[in-house]
Amino acid sequence: MTVSTTFVRLSAAAAVALGAAQAGAADSAAAPPAARFPALTMEQLNPYQKPLGEQIMKVSSVGLGGPYNPLLRSPIMGQRMFDLLYYLRWNSSVPLRLNEFAILIIGRQWRSQVEWYAHAPLAIRAGLSADTVAELKAQKRPSNMQPDEALVYDFVTELSTAHKVSDATFARARQLLSEQQIVDLTTISGTYVTVAMILAMAEESVPAGKELPFKAGEP
Amino acid sequence: MNFYAFAVGLLACTAMTTSTAIAQDRLPTIPAEQYSAEQAQAAAAFEAERKVPLSGPFKPLLHSPQVMTLARSMGDYLRFKSSIGNTLSELVILLTAREWSQDYEWFIHQPLAVKAGIRADITEAIAQGRRPASLSSDEAIVCDFVSELLKNKSVSDPSFERAKQRFGGQGVVDMTAIVGYYSLLAMQLNVAQFAVPADANKLPRLPR
């Protein structure tokens, strides 16, 4: 343990020294690292990707970016996930305001720049109060929620952090939601966990020139 | 994991077993004779594709039949046709089931993983929350990538690069989607408190 720690420190020191020696010669050291998945344009898509790309462009607020950029690398899977996302967005049995709230709760947990960028405006447009969105962003339990919003907050938070839903919260869910709505709410949570994983793995960010919702150094 | 944590896990398992009788009632399985037209169609499509009756997470999912079909369709690819192959995908599934303490996923997939070529001592280490001591190069790449994603909500540059070099861009996307898809199924099963057979091996509960 001690030996390997020392080795890491020495290596880091050597790297700094090497970097300092090269700094004068190579300004490119300051260039951002290469993207894990270089952005694609419609013209670059192959025949397997193109039909999916065309559907994405009709509904996406981030063009072929965000989760779509990595998803296009696996077009069969990408199409099926797109179909599920499309259903959840337009045909879910859960009201849009609660749908979008669940997505934001997951997006906050994953500190997902893209999920927050795309869905915070949709949540507010769907009727979630701007204060609720701001408090969630600040990692507080929102102080002034409707009863159904408080249920969604507790249900989704318990499920995604404790990995289970308490009997008390499930009983509240059964009072306010049908069984189909409980399944859809769980599916929305799980599907946006999947999207958050894909975004995090691919290190996707907001479109060029747009402000990052979570600033460097902020939790 | 130390002995104390393991003992706590066993206690938690015992406590859970006693509550499963009530637990099953959370999202009751719909009897076939009560299916709506949409549910009947979704169940028939499931059987046509999978050649087996509806089981596991698809039972609670049938309360939302179109969602069940759309999720199943992702699974048709991710479980059976993903670009990382059916041995490593079973390893990904076990790591995901362990993270969610999902006994039913474990009950179904631990034997499938062993049959597909993952050694039993590897599955036992994963069940206990240990990194398996001896892994093939491919298994190590998968374990590092998936564990970092689940624990850190990110994948480090070295782990990402190794995985991308070995499996390609499509491979790392598929591997991530398998983690996500089995997380979604685990969430359904955990919400429903879906029961496993009484004699099934249950995952020790690890403090979260």
Interface residues (C-beta under 8 A of the other chain):
Chain A: R36 F37 P70 L71 R73 S74 I76 M77 G78 R80 M81 D83 L84 Y87 L88 N91 S93 Q109 W110 R111 L159 S160 T161 A162 H163 K164 V165 F170 E179 Q180 I182 V183 D184 T186 T187 S189 G190 T191 V193 T194 V195 A196 M197 I198 A200 M201 A202
Chain B: R26 L27 P60 L61 H63 S64 Q66 V67 L70 A71 S73 M74 Y77 L78 K81 S82 S83 E99 W100 S101 L149 K153 S154 V155 F160 K164 G169 Q170 V172 V173 D174 T176 A177 V179 G180 Y181 S183 L184 L185 A186 M187 Q188 N190 V191 R208
